[in-house]
Amino acid sequence: MSENVVHLHKHTDPPTPDTAPTVLTVVPDPAPAAPVPLWVRSGRAVKTAATHESTTATMRAVARHSLYTFNGGRIVARRTWDGRTGARYERMIRTAEAAGNLEAAEEWEERLQRFRAARHHRRMDLLHSPVDAAKGVAVGAGMSVGVLVALGVVMALNTGHVGDVITPLTATVDFIALLIRIVQVVWGPALAIGPFLALLALWSVGRKQHAAPAWALPANVRNGEGEPITPSIVVKALRDLGVPALARAIKEMGDAGASMLGPITIAGCGVEVDVTLPSGVSTNEVQNRRRKLAENLTRHEHEVFITIPTAARTVRLWVADSGALDEPIGPSPLAVDDTLTADYAKGKAPWGQDLRGDAAALSLYQRHLLITGLSNQGKTVALRSLALWLSLDRSVQFLMGDLKGVGDWAMFDGLAITLIQGPTDEHVIQVTEMVEGAVDEMNRRIQAPPGTVFPPLIVLVDEAQVAFMCPAKDEDRRPYGGSKANSRYFMAVRKIHNQGRAVNVLMWQGTQDPTNENLPKLVREGAHTRASLALGTESQARMALGDKAVDGGAAPNLLRPGLDRGTLVVASDGITIPAGQSSITVRTHYIDDDAAAAITGRAKALRDGVTTLHAIDRAAEHDPLADIAAVIGDAPRVRTKDVLARLATRNAGAYGGWSFLDLKRVLDDASAGPYKSDGVMCVARDRVTRALAERDTEGSASAD
């Protein structure tokens, strides 16, 4: 009988498949895990129990309420000591001396002397008070007994019983005995409960003052939810700011450090307070620690604004209610009030709300405008809302270039004289020629007789950085972009900045992420109104708003990209800025495309009809009569001076130097001469249209 041999070792040369034996691999059982020692398991259990959320919450509550009671006792003792001694006055004297205010120190010293004199008078009165008190008690008791006896005599005479004479005295004695019995009954429990009531009162004082370490406080208090801004909180935040001179001065002042503070007033969705810094502390030391100050006040950095008012050594703090700045503001009056109108010269555009919650309105009269910020922060909407308001003034004319070209300004088609939309170099060339045409119109206006009033002409370029960065050159090798003296767009903008304001030709620009390359210094400094949304760095903030505004507290670089969309910092004399400040923060209203289209629809109804050009072709031959018909549009008649202005804007090279006589000559030759309507010379659309039709008919007949 054959037996199968099982080999338990591995052959060096594997056998052939036909003769390969069956190989069994023996795998030993793993060694059992070593038991965890009891002390390790006990330690883990203790650690788990000690670090459990319920345990930590319980320990925090015990520590909090215990410290409330202990520190409440300290607060009450301190208040009692202050009330019985001159400690308060001495602290105020040290505060005034630390702040360098000798007049205040002398005043507090005088108050201290009066307090000591009054206290001495009271103590001297105590020497005579026992005798006076005894005399008073004796006299009072005698008078009381006499009154009761007299009352008893009256009762006895009335009833005829002699015993009624002592009835009032007996009743009084019984009443006193009743009071004594009540006191005897209540005295024991009162002695037992009294200490607990006293501890409860001390706990209540400590709780109201949050007299416990931050780690022991409730989560809502630690996170600053609903915590009011009080003088003690502001002083403590300043003391812990990390400025040694400020901390020493406040320490010398004691609790009277609140004397640095002006009144804490409600300001919109927050509070505002002026802080007079002690000698040796500069305002920029506080400004540069905005984040730490905000955290000391249990706020986020964007919820604290620091500005410099006119008073020396003073900073103005505006502290928002927790989360208030994340709430949206109401809709724009432009979107909800169909009767709203605009006045370029005297009115102000409803732009949004300031941090106080008051309406923020901007005057646009003869002010060049620049709005900048990072991409997708609401720059176009903020710029467009101003143009929407101004469009409701029928006298205002627009030349618009949108170098983004996604339809943000499409609702101005039929309202603007020129509307160029697109991001390519060809669009930049068109926009440049449009701005140069505005320069020619400006020069024509400047040469007009003194006293001539011209309609406002707004030259608006959105995404202007595309124009400044354009590499294209013309046939003379002059670049369209750049910031050199031969750069066409740059020089056209500079010319309008230099002289356009005087004749109501204004330059509005919106640009992204400002740098010296995409927003040259001379251009940004030529704007009268400068506004900035969220930016990345302080150097960009200085480019956008200027050194004066940033040194005065403007900080668009501290706005939160994405979260503070539509919030911008404005430096302009066209908006109401608190006295002593160089800028103001505005939360702008959001007007969507549908609402914007509705507003421009109302604006178009105010006008006689505008034919919008979507391209500039200055080299083409011009047809004066056809151009006159084009600028008249759908209006039945247009004043001659408006026709001249529109022709100059349409083709400044051909019509920039035209006068009324030139216009009259062309119209008279076509038998469409101007006429008077209500005392004003006008051009009739029907006459011009009929003249064009007759000319075309005659041309066709001649060809035949």
C-alpha positions in Angstrom: 0.0 0.0 0.0 1.4 3.3 -1.1 1.5 6.2 1.3 1.3 9.9 0.4 4.3 11.7 1.8 3.7 15.3 3.0 6.8 17.4 2.9 6.9 20.2 5.4 9.9 22.0 4.0 10.2 24.0 0.8 12.3 22.6 -2.1 14.8 24.8 -3.7 13.9 23.6 -7.2 10.1 23.4 -7.6 8.9 20.0 -9.0 7.2 19.7 -12.3 3.4 20.1 -12.3 2.9 16.3 -12.8 4.9 15.3 -9.8 4.3 18.2 -7.5 3.4 17.0 -4.0 0.8 18.6 -1.8 2.4 21.2 0.5 0.7 22.2 3.8 1.9 25.4 5.4 1.5 25.5 9.2 0.8 29.0 10.5 1.2 29.3 14.3 -1.5 31.0 16.3 -0.8 34.6 17.2 0.4 35.2 20.7 -2.4 36.5 23.0 -2.3 40.2 23.7 -0.8 41.2 27.0 -3.5 42.2 29.5 -3.8 46.0 30.1 -2.7 46.7 33.6 -5.4 47.8 36.0 -3.7 51.1 36.8 -3.7 51.9 33.0 -7.4 51.1 32.6 -8.2 53.1 35.7 -6.2 56.1 34.4 -8.0 56.0 31.1 -11.3 55.9 32.8 -10.4 58.8 35.1 -9.1 60.8 32.1 -12.3 60.1 30.1 -14.5 61.1 33.0 -12.5 64.2 33.8 -12.4 65.4 30.2 -16.0 64.6 29.3 -18.1 67.5 28.1 -20.6 67.2 31.0 -17.7 67.2 33.5 -16.0 70.3 32.1 -19.4 72.1 31.9 -20.1 71.2 35.5 -16.7 72.3 36.7 -16.9 75.5 34.7 -20.4 76.2 36.2 -19.2 75.5 39.8 -16.1 77.8 39.3 -18.2 80.5 37.7 -20.8 80.8 40.4 -18.3 80.5 43.2 -16.2 83.3 41.7 -19.4 85.3 41.1 -20.0 85.2 44.8 -16.4 85.9 45.9 -15.7 88.6 43.4 -19.2 90.1 44.1 -18.1 90.5 47.7 -15.0 92.2 46.5 -17.0 94.6 44.4 -19.4 95.4 47.2 -16.5 95.9 49.6 -14.8 98.2 47.1 -17.9 100.2 46.6 -18.4 100.5 50.3 -14.8 101.6 50.9 -15.2 104.2 48.1 -18.3 105.5 49.6 -16.8 105.8 53.1 -13.4 107.2 52.2 -11.8 109.5 49.7 -10.3 106.7 47.6 -12.5 107.5 44.6 -11.3 111.1 44.6 -7.6 110.1 45.0 -7.9 107.7 41.9 -9.5 110.5 39.9 -6.6 112.8 40.9 -4.1 110.2 39.7 -6.0 109.7 36.5 -6.0 113.4 35.7 -2.3 113.6 36.5 -1.5 110.6 34.3 -3.4 112.2 31.5 -1.6 115.5 32.0 -4.8 117.4 32.8 -3.8 119.5 35.8 -7.0 121.5 35.8 -9.0 118.3 36.4 -6.6 117.2 39.0 -7.1 120.5 40.9 -10.9 120.2 40.6 -10.9 116.6 42.0 -8.5 117.7 44.8 -11.0 120.4 45.8 -13.8 117.9 45.8 -11.7 115.6 48.1 -11.2 118.5 50.5 -15.0 119.2 50.6 -15.7 115.5 51.2 -13.2 115.3 54.1 -14.6 118.5 55.7 -18.2 117.1 55.5 -17.0 113.8 57.0 -15.3 115.6 59.8 -18.5 117.6 60.5 -20.5 114.4 60.7 -18.1 112.8 63.1 -18.2 115.8 65.4 -21.9 115.7 65.4 -21.7 112.1 66.7 -20.3 113.4 70.0 -23.5 115.3 70.8 -25.9 112.9 69.2 -26.4 110.5 72.2 -27.6 113.2 74.5 -29.7 114.7 71.7 -31.1 111.3 71.0 -32.0 110.6 74.6 -33.7 114.0 74.9 -35.6 113.3 71.8 -36.7 109.9 73.0 -37.9 111.2 76.3 -39.8 114.1 74.8 -41.3 111.8 72.2 -42.4 109.2 74.7 -43.9 111.9 77.0 -45.8 113.4 74.1 -47.1 110.1 73.0 -48.3 109.1 76.5 -50.0 112.5 76.8 -51.7 112.1 73.4 -52.9 108.6 74.4 -54.2 109.8 77.8 -56.0 112.7 76.2 -57.6 110.3 73.7 -58.7 108.1 76.6 -60.3 111.1 78.4 -62.3 111.9 75.3 -63.4 108.2 75.1 -64.3 108.2 78.8 -66.4 111.4 78.4 -68.1 109.9 75.5 -68.9 106.5 77.1 -69.2 107.6 80.7 -66.8 104.8 81.8 -63.7 106.0 83.7 -61.8 102.9 82.7 -61.7 104.0 79.0 -59.1 106.6 80.0 -56.3 103.9 79.8 -57.9 102.0 76.9 -55.5 103.7 74.2 -52.5 103.0 76.5 -53.5 99.4 76.9 -54.1 99.0 73.1 -50.7 100.5 72.4 -49.0 98.2 74.9 -50.8 95.1 73.4 -49.6 96.2 69.9 -46.0 96.5 71.0 -46.2 93.1 72.6 -47.6 91.7 69.3 -44.6 93.1 67.4 -42.2 91.6 70.0 -43.8 88.2 69.6 -43.6 88.5 65.7 -39.9 89.4 66.0 -39.3 86.5 68.3 -40.9 84.1 65.8 -39.2 85.6 62.8 -35.8 86.2 64.3 -34.6 82.7 64.4 -35.3 81.9 60.7 -34.1 85.3 59.7 -30.7 84.6 61.3 -30.6 81.2 59.5 -31.7 82.6 56.0 -29.9 85.9 56.3 -26.4 84.7 55.3 -27.8 82.9 52.3 -29.6 86.0 51.1 -26.4 88.0 51.6 -24.5 85.4 49.5 -27.3 85.6 46.8 -27.0 89.4 46.7 -23.2 89.1 46.3 -23.7 86.4 43.6 -26.1 88.7 41.7 -23.6 91.6 41.8 -20.8 89.3 40.5 -23.0 87.9 37.8 -24.0 91.3 36.4 -20.4 92.3 36.3 -19.2 88.9 34.7 -16.8 88.8 37.6 -15.1 85.5 36.6 -12.3 84.4 34.3 -13.2 84.1 30.6 -12.8 80.3 30.6 -15.5 80.0 33.2 -18.0 82.3 31.6 -21.0 80.9 29.5 -20.3 80.3 25.8 -22.6 83.2 24.7 -20.6 85.6 26.8 -17.2 84.2 25.8 -18.2 84.6 22.1 -19.5 88.1 22.7 -23.1 87.4 21.8 -25.2 90.2 23.1 -22.5 91.5 25.5 -23.0 95.2 25.8 -20.1 97.6 25.5 -19.6 99.3 28.9 -16.9 101.7 30.1 -15.2 99.0 32.1 -15.1 96.6 29.1 -13.6 99.4 26.9 -11.0 100.3 29.5 -10.0 96.7 30.1 -9.7 96.2 26.3 -7.4 99.2 26.0 -5.4 98.1 29.1 -4.7 94.6 27.5 -3.9 96.1 24.1 -0.2 95.6 24.5 0.9 99.2 24.7 3.1 99.5 27.8 2.6 103.3 28.3 -1.2 102.9 28.0 -1.3 99.9 30.4 0.8 101.8 33.0 -1.4 104.9 32.8 -4.6 102.9 33.2 -3.1 101.0 36.1 -2.3 104.2 37.9 -5.9 105.4 37.2 -7.4 102.3 38.8 -11.1 101.9 38.1 -11.2 105.5 37.1 -9.7 104.7 33.7 -13.2 105.3 32.4 -12.4 109.0 32.6 -10.6 108.5 29.3 -13.9 107.8 27.6 -16.5 110.1 26.3 -20.2 109.2 26.4 -20.9 105.8 24.9 -23.7 106.5 22.4 -25.8 104.3 20.2 -24.8 104.7 16.6 -26.8 102.6 14.2 -26.2 98.9 14.7 -23.5 99.6 17.2 -22.1 102.1 19.7 -19.5 104.9 19.4 -17.1 106.3 22.0 -14.2 108.8 21.9 -11.1 107.7 23.8 -8.7 110.4 25.0 -5.3 108.7 25.2 -3.0 109.5 28.1 0.3 111.3 27.5 2.9 109.2 25.8 0.5 107.1 23.8 0.0 107.9 20.1 -3.2 107.2 18.1 -1.4 105.0 15.6 -0.4 102.6 18.4 -4.1 101.9 18.9 -4.9 101.9 15.1 -2.3 99.3 14.4 -3.8 96.9 17.0 -7.3 96.9 15.6 -7.6 93.1 15.6 -6.4 92.7 19.2 -8.7 95.5 20.3 -11.7 93.9 18.6 -10.9 90.5 20.2 -10.6 92.2 23.6 -14.1 93.7 23.1 -15.3 90.2 22.1 -15.9 91.3 18.5 -14.5 90.3 15.1 -12.0 92.6 13.5 -14.5 93.8 10.9 -16.9 94.8 13.7 -14.6 97.5 15.1 -13.7 100.7 13.2 -11.0 103.2 14.5 -11.0 106.7 13.2 -9.1 109.9 14.2 -11.3 112.9 15.0 -10.1 116.5 15.3 -9.3 116.4 19.0 -5.7 115.7 19.9 -4.7 112.3 21.3 -8.2 111.0 20.6 -9.4 107.9 18.8 -13.0 107.3 17.9 -14.2 103.7 18.3 -17.3 102.3 16.5 -18.2 98.9 17.8 -20.9 96.9 16.0 -23.4 94.7 17.7 -22.3 91.1 17.3 -23.3 89.9 13.8 -25.1 93.1 12.9 -22.9 93.8 9.9 -23.7 90.5 8.4 -27.4 91.4 8.1 -28.5 92.9 4.7 -29.7 96.5 4.5 -33.0 97.4 2.9 -33.7 97.9 -0.8 -32.6 101.0 -2.7 -35.2 103.8 -2.9 -34.6 103.8 -6.7 -36.1 100.3 -6.8 -39.2 100.8 -4.6 -40.1 104.4 -5.4 -41.3 105.0 -8.9 -41.8 108.7 -8.3 -38.2 109.4 -7.4 -36.4 111.9 -9.6 -32.8 113.2 -9.8 -31.1 116.5 -9.8 -27.5 116.6 -11.0 -26.7 120.0 -9.6 -28.6 120.0 -6.3 -29.5 116.4 -5.5 -27.7 113.4 -3.9 -27.8 109.8 -5.1 -29.2 107.4 -2.5 -26.3 105.0 -2.3 -26.8 103.0 0.9 -26.3 103.3 4.7 -23.4 104.3 6.9 -22.5 102.3 9.9 -24.8 104.3 12.1 -27.7 103.1 10.0 -28.3 106.6 8.5 -28.9 107.1 4.8 -25.7 107.7 2.8 -26.2 109.9 -0.2 -23.5 111.1 -2.6 -23.4 114.4 -4.5 -22.2 113.9 -8.1 -22.1 117.5 -9.1 -18.8 118.3 -11.0 -17.0 115.4 -9.3 -14.8 112.9 -11.1 -15.3 109.4 -9.7 -13.2 106.4 -9.1 -14.4 103.1 -7.6 -11.9 100.2 -7.1 -11.7 96.9 -5.3 -11.0 93.2 -5.7 -13.0 91.2 -8.3 -16.6 90.2 -7.6 -17.0 92.5 -4.6 -19.9 94.6 -6.0 -17.9 97.4 -7.8 -20.1 97.4 -11.0 -23.3 97.4 -9.0 -22.1 100.3 -6.8 -21.0 102.3 -9.8 -24.2 101.4 -11.8 -26.5 102.5 -9.0 -25.1 106.1 -9.2 -25.5 106.1 -13.0 -29.1 104.8 -12.5 -30.0 107.7 -10.2 -28.4 110.3 -12.5 -30.2 108.9 -15.5 -33.5 110.2 -13.9 -32.2 113.7 -14.7 -33.2 114.1 -18.4 -30.4 116.7 -19.0 -27.6 114.2 -18.3 -25.8 112.5 -21.2 -23.8 109.3 -21.0 -20.9 107.9 -22.9 -20.3 104.3 -21.6 -17.6 101.8 -22.1 -18.0 98.4 -20.4 -14.7 96.5 -20.9 -16.1 93.4 -19.2 -18.8 93.0 -21.8 -21.1 90.6 -20.0 -24.2 92.8 -20.2 -23.9 94.6 -16.8 -24.7 97.9 -18.6 -27.0 96.6 -21.4 -30.0 98.4 -19.8 -28.5 101.7 -20.9 -28.9 100.9 -24.6 -31.3 103.6 -25.8 -30.3 105.9 -23.0 -26.5 106.4 -23.4 -25.3 108.2 -26.5 -22.5 105.6 -26.9 -22.4 102.1 -25.3 -19.4 99.9 -26.1 -19.3 96.5 -24.5 -16.5 94.0 -24.8 -13.1 93.0 -23.4 -10.9 92.8 -26.5 -8.2 95.2 -27.7 -10.6 96.4 -30.4 -13.1 97.4 -27.7 -10.3 99.3 -25.9 -9.6 101.2 -29.1 -13.3 102.1 -29.4 -13.5 103.2 -25.8 -10.3 105.3 -26.2 -11.7 107.0 -29.2 -15.0 107.6 -27.3 -13.0 109.3 -24.5 -11.0 111.3 -27.0 -14.3 112.5 -28.5 -15.3 113.6 -25.1 -12.1 115.6 -24.9 -13.0 117.3 -28.2 -16.4 118.1 -26.8 -14.8 119.5 -23.6 -12.5 121.8 -25.7 -15.5 123.0 -27.7 -17.3 123.9 -24.5 -14.3 125.7 -23.1 -14.2 127.9 -26.2 -17.9 128.8 -25.9 -18.8 132.4 -24.6 -18.5 132.9 -20.9 -21.6 132.0 -18.9 -22.7 129.3 -21.3 -24.4 126.4 -19.5 -23.7 122.9 -20.8 -25.6 119.7 -20.0 -23.7 117.2 -17.9 -21.7 114.6 -19.9 -20.7 111.5 -18.0 -17.9 109.5 -19.5 -18.1 106.1 -17.8 -15.6 103.3 -18.2 -16.0 100.1 -16.2 -13.1 97.7 -15.9 -10.7 100.6 -16.8 -7.7 98.4 -15.9 -8.2 96.7 -19.3 -7.7 100.0 -21.1 -4.6 100.8 -19.0 -3.1 97.4 -19.7 -3.9 97.2 -23.4 -0.8 96.6 -25.5 -2.3 97.7 -28.9 -0.8 100.7 -30.8 -2.1 102.9 -33.5 -0.6 103.6 -36.9 1.7 106.2 -35.4 3.0 103.6 -32.9 1.3 105.4 -30.0 0.0 102.9 -27.4 -3.6 102.9 -26.3 -2.7 101.6 -22.9 0.1 102.5 -20.4 0.8 105.6 -18.4 3.3 107.5 -20.6 2.8 110.9 -22.2 2.0 109.2 -25.6 -0.5 106.8 -24.1 -3.8 107.7 -25.7 -6.3 106.5 -23.1 -4.2 107.8 -20.2 -3.8 111.2 -21.8 -7.5 111.5 -22.7 -8.5 110.7 -19.1 -5.9 113.2 -17.7 -7.2 116.0 -20.0 -10.8 115.4 -18.7 -9.5 115.4 -15.1 -7.7 118.7 -15.7 -10.4 120.7 -17.3 -13.6 118.8 -17.7 -15.2 119.7 -14.4 -15.6 123.3 -15.3 -17.8 122.5 -18.3 -19.6 119.5 -16.8 -17.6 116.8 -18.6 -16.9 114.2 -15.9 -14.9 111.0 -15.9 -16.2 108.0 -14.0 -14.0 104.8 -13.8 -14.3 101.4 -12.1 -11.2 99.3 -11.8 -10.1 96.1 -10.2 -7.2 95.3 -7.8 -5.3 98.7 -8.2 -1.6 98.8 -8.9 0.7 101.4 -10.5 0.4 99.6 -13.8 -3.4 99.2 -14.1 -4.3 102.5 -12.3 -1.6 105.2 -12.7 -1.0 107.6 -9.9 -2.0 110.7 -11.9 -5.3 109.2 -12.8 -6.4 107.9 -9.4 -5.4 111.2 -7.8 -7.5 113.2 -10.4 -10.8 111.8 -9.0 -12.7 114.0 -6.5 -14.7 111.0 -5.2 -12.6 107.9 -4.4 -14.2 104.7 -3.1 -12.9 101.3 -2.5 -14.4 97.9 -1.7 -12.4 95.1 -0.1 -8.7 95.2 -1.0 -5.7 92.9 -0.3 -3.1 95.2 1.2 -2.7 98.6 2.9 -0.6 99.8 -0.1 -3.5 99.1 -2.4 -5.8 101.0 0.1 -3.4 104.0 -0.2 -3.6 103.8 -4.0 -7.3 103.7 -3.9 -8.1 106.4 -1.3 -4.9 108.3 -0.7 -2.5 108.6 2.2 -4.7 111.1 4.1 -7.7 108.8 4.2 -5.7 105.7 5.3 -3.8 107.6 7.9 -7.1 108.9 9.2 -8.4 105.3 9.7 -9.7 104.2 6.3 -9.0 100.5 5.9 -10.7 98.8 2.9 -7.9 96.2 3.2 -9.5 95.0 6.4 -12.9 94.4 4.8 -13.7 90.7 4.2 -13.6 89.6 0.6 -16.9 87.9 -0.2 -18.5 88.6 3.1 -18.4 92.4 2.9 -19.6 92.5 -0.7 -21.1 95.9 -1.5 -19.4 97.6 1.5 -17.0 100.3 0.5 -14.9 103.1 2.1 -15.5 106.5 0.6 -13.3 109.6 0.6 -15.2 112.6 -0.9 -16.5 116.0 0.0 -19.7 114.9 -1.8 -20.9 112.7 1.1 -21.5 113.7 4.7 -18.5 112.5 6.8 -18.4 112.9 10.6 -16.4 115.9 11.7 -12.7 115.2 12.0 -12.8 112.0 9.8 -11.4 111.7 6.3 -13.6 108.8 5.1 -16.8 107.0 5.8 -17.8 103.3 5.4 -21.0 102.8 3.3 -23.0 99.6 2.8 -24.5 100.1 -0.6 -27.9 99.1 -1.7 -28.1 96.2 -4.2 -30.0 96.8 -7.4 -30.3 93.7 -9.6 -30.5 93.7 -13.4 -34.3 93.6 -13.5 -34.7 96.5 -11.2 -32.0 98.4 -13.1 -33.9 97.8 -16.4 -37.1 99.1 -14.8 -35.2 102.3 -13.6 -33.7 102.9 -17.1 -37.1 102.4 -18.6 -38.4 105.3 -16.5 -35.3 107.3 -17.5 -35.9 106.7 -21.2 -39.5 107.9 -20.8 -38.2 111.3 -19.6 -36.2 111.8 -22.8 -37.1 112.5 -26.4 -35.4 109.3 -27.6 -31.7 108.6 -27.9 -30.0 106.5 -30.6 -27.2 104.6 -28.9 -24.0 104.0 -30.9 -22.2 100.7 -30.3 -19.0 101.6 -32.2 -16.9 104.6 -33.1 -15.9 105.1 -36.8 -14.2 108.5 -36.9 -12.5 107.9 -40.2 -15.7 107.3 -42.2 -17.2 110.1 -44.3 -20.0 111.8 -42.5 -23.4 112.8 -43.7 -24.5 115.9 -41.7 -28.2 115.5 -42.5 -28.2 111.8 -41.7 -26.3 112.4 -38.5 -28.8 115.1 -37.5 -31.6 112.6 -38.0 -29.7 110.0 -35.9 -29.1 112.3 -32.9 -32.8 113.5 -33.0 -33.9 109.8 -32.6 -37.6 109.3 -31.9 -38.2 112.8 -30.4 -40.7 115.0 -32.4 -38.4 117.9 -31.9 -35.1 118.7 -30.2 -33.6 122.0 -29.2 -30.8 123.2 -31.5 -28.3 123.5 -28.8 -29.0 119.8 -27.8 -28.6 118.8 -31.5 -25.2 120.6 -31.6 -24.1 118.8 -28.4 -25.1 115.4 -29.6 -23.5 115.9 -33.0 -20.2 116.9 -31.3 -20.4 113.8 -29.1 -21.2 111.6 -32.1 -18.3 112.9 -34.2 -16.2 115.6 -32.5 -13.8 115.8 -35.4 -16.5 116.7 -37.8 -19.0 118.6 -35.6 -16.9 119.8 -32.6 -16.5 123.3 -34.1 -20.0 123.7 -35.4 -22.1 126.7 -34.4 -25.8 127.4 -34.8 -25.1 129.0 -38.2 -23.5 125.8 -39.4 -26.5 123.7 -38.3 -28.9 126.3 -39.8 -27.0 126.2 -43.1 -27.3 122.5 -43.5 -31.0 122.4 -42.5 -31.9 125.3 -44.7 -30.2 123.7 -47.7 -32.4 120.7 -47.1 -35.6 122.7 -46.6 -35.7 121.5 -43.0 -34.7 124.8 -41.3 -35.1 125.2 -37.5 -38.1 127.0 -36.0 -39.2 128.5 -32.7 -41.3 126.5 -30.3 -42.2 128.1 -27.0 -39.5 130.7 -27.6 -36.8 128.1 -28.2 -35.2 127.2 -31.5 -35.9 123.6 -32.3 -35.3 121.1 -35.1 -38.3 119.0 -36.2 -37.8 115.3 -36.8 -40.5 115.2 -39.5 -38.8 117.9 -41.5 -35.4 116.2 -41.4 -36.9 112.8 -42.2 -38.9 114.3 -45.2 -35.7 116.1 -46.4 -33.8 112.8 -46.3 -36.6 111.0 -48.2 -36.7 113.7 -50.9 -32.9 113.6 -51.3 -33.0 109.8 -51.7 -35.8 110.1 -54.2 -33.9 112.7 -56.2 -30.8 110.6 -56.1 -32.7 107.6 -57.4 -34.2 109.7 -60.3 -30.8 111.0 -61.2 -29.4 107.5 -61.3 -32.1 106.4 -63.7 
